[in-house]
């Protein structure tokens, strides 16, 4: 399997932007320079396996989202829902929980 580092950089950038984070914020979390972070996103530098792992953790995802373009595997559809739940406040989570209980009780 040949890795497309341009595509990996695009995926990292897309995930970072979806979380409204700057390159500087992620670079600090991953303990790399701002320039190195920029170079990874532009495919000017090839990130190490360790850096990919740290980026995935810093961007709250899995390395496969960057490497193969999908953090989703068959049987793990719940992860997309879990991602949406992260942005909800306590009351909203209560409502979602009640709805899930209702759906489960009605075998929909």
Buried (B, 14 or more C-beta within 10 A) or exposed (E): EEEEBEBBBBBBBBBBEEBEBEBEBBBBBBEBEBEBBBBBBEBEBEBEEEBBBBBBEBBEBBBBBBBBEEBBEEEEEEBEEEBEEEEEEEEEEEEBEEEEEEEEEEEE
